Amino acid sequence: MSKRLQVLLEEEELEAIGRVARARRMTVAEWVRGALRAAQREEPATSAERKLAVVRAATRHAFPTADIDQMIAEIELGYGAGEAGGEN
């Protein structure tokens, strides 16, 4: 269901929006709806504070690490293990 939204603009603002809408062969209402949708898409889904809290929580954990060359060698060894035995 559609709802009506009333927005009060200065006359100069409305005229400027009208010029842009006409140049794009749109009604003012179509242009305004598009502008509102674009502004909504640009809004972050999560606040910066929440994102920082998640990163800080993750850095409090100690995860196992290894030398990158050793990790790659172990991964490649694991890939080859299935070939010799015929199983994956």
DAZI-V43039 format. One record per backbone hydrogen bond with DSSP energy under -0.5 kcal/mol. CO is the residue of the C=O (numbers start at 0). NH is the residue of the N-H. Records with the same first field share a line. If there is no record, write none. Layout:
CO: NH + NH
This chain:
4: 6
6: 8
9: 13
10: 14
11: 15
12: 16
13: 17
14: 18
15: 19
16: 20
17: 21
18: 22
19: 23
20: 25
21: 24
26: 30
27: 31
28: 32
29: 33
30: 34
31: 35
32: 36
33: 37
34: 38
35: 39
36: 40
37: 41
38: 42
39: 42
46: 50
47: 51
48: 52
49: 53
50: 54
51: 55
52: 56
53: 57
54: 58
55: 59
56: 59
57: 60
60: 62
66: 70
67: 71
68: 72
69: 73
70: 74
71: 75
72: 76
73: 77
74: 78
75: 79
76: 80
77: 81
78: 81
79: 82 + 83
80: 84
81: 85 + 86
